[in-house]
Amino acid sequence: MTSSDSTEEIGHDPPGEILVPDRLGPRRRRTRFGLFRFVAATAAVALMGARVSKRGGGAWYRLLRKPRFNPPARAFGPVWTTLYGLMSWSAYRIWKLPDSPERTRALRIWGTQLALNGLWTPLFFGKHAPRAALLDLATMTTAIVAYIKTAAKLDRVAGLLMAPYLGWVGFAGILNGAIIRRNRAWI
């Protein structure tokens, strides 16, 4: 008997691991480092967005007529860092659950909303296409709501962790729409 066998027999998880039953075997190890997968995915989207914003925003964005409620540029970093952290934690909570069709569906929807999130910045700042970006936000909102509903059935906290993100995306849609209205002549 190895030391890990003895910890499984007495019902304790080895340090740094979560043992969960699933269809692949009686107990499969899922390390707590699984959170890194979701943090890495959201960080990749964030980095891509930052690069596109710097390259494509510039004078075009500065010249846009924006509503008074447009947040200052310095607000976006802390807000998105927090939202990406909450998104990652939500997905991780779902990922560490036992395998099931619902869990798989939730994680696929999470990936879809993240891909749509990653598409918005290149549309808005890269292609200077706020109308297409607004359509992306509408689709993203649908995916986020679907994820929240699916995730909440599996883990209520995982669903709640996405609520601030849904609120922010709703605000972004209002802001995006206001920019389109105020700049109709040249957008």
Secondary structure, DSSP 8 states (H G I E B T S, - for coil): --HHHHHHHTT---TTEEEEEETTEEEEEEEGGGHHHHHHHHHHHHHHHHHHHHHHTHHHHHHS---TT---HHHHHHHHHHHHHHHHHHHHHHHTS---HHHHHHHHHHHHHHHHHHHHHIIIIIS--HHHHHHHHHHHHHHHHHHHHHHHHH-HHHHHTTHHHHHHHHHHHHHHHHHHHHTTTT-
